[in-house]
Amino acid sequence: MTHLRLNRVEVDILRSLPTAHRNKSGFANFIFRLGERVDPNTGSITLSRPEIQRIQRYIKRYKTGGYQMMLKKAFKRPLNLR
């Protein structure tokens, strides 16, 4: 398990997915669930290794979609992704 602390901008990005998108796809649902789990006051979130790998895969493989950009903006700094 990895404990991260996101800044206010990162938390807002992660929590910005509208509820209507929740069941649109597995990817959208994944982002929605992450947004629900992050503490909006502290920015704390705990991720499993498979979740981190999934985030990294989505960010690196799929570069142009809106959901991918959300993940990239929310996790680029705390995961040191490029």
Buried (B, 14 or more C-beta within 10 A) or exposed (E): EEEBEBEEEBBBBBBEBEEEBBEEEEBBBBBBEBBEEBEBEEBBBEBEEEBBEBBBEBBEEBEEEEBBBBBBBBBEEBBEBE
